[in-house]
Amino acid sequence: MTRWTILLAAMLLAGCASTDGRTLQPGKSTAREVSALMGAPGMERKRPNGDTLLYFPRHPWGRKTYVATVGADGVLRGIEQRLTSENIYGIREGMRKDEVEDLLGPPREITRLPRQKRDVWEYPWLHANREKRVLWVQFSDDGVVRETIERHDYVDEPEGAKN
């Protein structure tokens, strides 16, 4: 095979991949089809009703986390994007780590602040107006949210734009 043939084949295959699962059909697609299309989940959670939540975070470069709900029968119930304004602004002081992780999925990065005795979870996300934002959730050692900081993400901005 020539190099161009391999490149073309790779581009065609990449075009078939879906990072958001939009081609999957709730009530019809299976858990195996979800993983085949979206890749291995970054996290899984079982619900008391037998459903399994499959988390597909798109970091480090993406700003979305998709959650596929699969029933006990192995059939997809639905897919939703979790890094939304409603969920981000719904994080409150006093919530537990597992509640935040259930809602938003795994963070892109966890940083330890030893002097404050806190862990900081970082979630880059995209506001509805397409503005790049970042959320930091600070947890005390007992696993409880103590503070959230949310602001514009200057990661791709020219150096002078940060002032």
C-alpha positions in Angstrom: 0.0 0.0 0.0 1.2 3.5 -0.7 1.5 6.1 1.9 -1.3 8.1 0.3 -3.7 5.1 0.4 -3.0 4.6 4.1 -3.5 8.3 4.8 -6.8 8.3 2.9 -8.0 5.2 4.7 -7.1 6.7 8.1 -8.9 9.9 7.2 -12.0 8.0 6.1 -12.1 5.9 9.3 -11.6 9.0 11.5 -14.5 10.6 9.7 -16.7 7.7 10.8 -15.8 8.0 14.5 -18.2 9.9 16.7 -17.1 11.6 19.9 -20.6 12.5 20.9 -22.5 9.3 20.0 -25.0 11.1 17.9 -25.4 8.1 15.6 -26.3 5.8 18.4 -30.0 5.1 18.9 -31.5 4.9 22.4 -33.7 1.8 22.8 -31.8 0.0 20.0 -28.0 0.5 20.3 -26.1 -1.8 22.7 -23.4 -1.1 25.2 -20.9 -2.9 22.9 -21.9 -0.5 20.1 -21.5 2.5 22.4 -17.9 1.5 23.3 -17.1 0.6 19.7 -18.1 4.1 18.6 -17.1 6.2 21.5 -14.1 4.3 22.8 -13.4 2.9 26.3 -15.3 4.8 29.0 -13.2 6.9 31.4 -15.4 5.9 34.3 -18.4 3.7 35.0 -21.0 4.0 37.7 -23.8 1.5 38.6 -27.1 2.9 39.7 -29.4 1.1 42.2 -32.0 0.4 39.4 -29.4 -1.7 37.4 -28.5 1.0 34.9 -24.8 1.7 34.2 -23.5 5.2 33.5 -20.6 5.2 31.1 -18.6 8.4 31.2 -16.6 9.6 28.1 -14.6 12.7 29.1 -13.0 14.3 26.0 -10.1 15.9 27.8 -7.3 16.8 27.9 -8.1 18.8 24.8 -11.9 18.5 24.7 -14.4 20.5 26.8 -17.2 18.0 27.0 -18.0 14.8 28.9 -20.7 12.5 27.5 -22.5 10.1 29.7 -24.3 7.1 28.1 -26.9 5.4 30.3 -27.1 1.7 29.5 -29.9 -0.5 31.1 -29.4 -3.8 32.8 -30.4 -5.4 29.5 -27.4 -3.9 27.8 -29.4 -1.5 25.7 -28.7 2.3 25.5 -31.2 4.4 27.3 -29.7 7.8 26.3 -26.6 10.0 26.0 -26.1 13.5 27.4 -23.4 16.0 27.6 -22.7 16.8 31.3 -20.4 19.8 31.2 -23.3 22.3 30.8 -24.1 25.6 32.5 -26.9 24.0 34.5 -24.6 21.3 35.9 -21.5 23.6 36.4 -23.5 26.3 38.2 -25.3 23.5 40.2 -22.2 22.6 42.1 -22.6 23.9 45.7 -20.6 24.1 48.9 -21.3 21.0 51.0 -21.6 18.5 48.1 -19.5 15.4 48.3 -16.9 14.3 45.8 -19.0 11.4 44.5 -21.9 13.7 43.9 -19.7 16.1 41.8 -18.2 13.1 39.9 -21.6 11.6 39.2 -22.8 15.0 37.8 -19.7 16.1 35.8 -17.6 13.0 35.4 -13.9 12.6 36.1 -11.9 15.9 36.2 -9.2 16.7 33.6 -6.7 17.3 36.4 -6.5 17.0 40.2 -4.1 19.3 42.0 -3.2 19.1 45.7 -3.0 22.3 47.8 -1.0 21.0 50.8 -1.2 24.2 52.9 -4.9 24.5 52.5 -5.3 20.7 52.8 -7.5 20.7 49.7 -7.8 18.9 46.4 -8.8 20.9 43.3 -10.6 19.3 40.4 -10.3 21.1 37.1 -13.1 20.9 34.4 -12.5 22.8 31.2 -15.9 23.4 29.5 -17.6 25.3 26.7 -20.3 27.8 27.5 -23.4 27.8 25.3 -22.1 31.0 23.6 -19.0 29.0 22.7 -16.8 30.8 25.2 -14.1 28.6 26.7 -14.4 28.4 30.5 -12.8 26.5 33.3 -14.2 25.3 36.6 -12.2 24.5 39.7 -13.9 22.6 42.5 -12.0 22.6 45.9 -12.6 19.7 48.3 -11.4 19.6 51.9 -9.9 16.4 53.2 -13.3 15.1 54.3 -14.3 15.0 50.6 -16.7 18.0 50.7 -16.9 20.9 48.3 -15.6 24.1 50.1 -15.3 26.5 47.1 -15.8 26.7 43.4 -14.1 29.1 41.0 -15.3 29.4 37.5 -14.0 31.9 34.9 -13.0 32.5 31.2 -10.2 30.1 30.1 -7.4 32.1 28.6 -5.5 29.0 27.4 -5.7 29.8 23.7 -5.6 33.6 24.1 -2.7 35.7 22.8 -0.5 36.8 25.7 -1.7 40.4 25.7 -5.4 39.4 26.0 -4.9 38.2 29.6 -4.5 41.7 31.0 
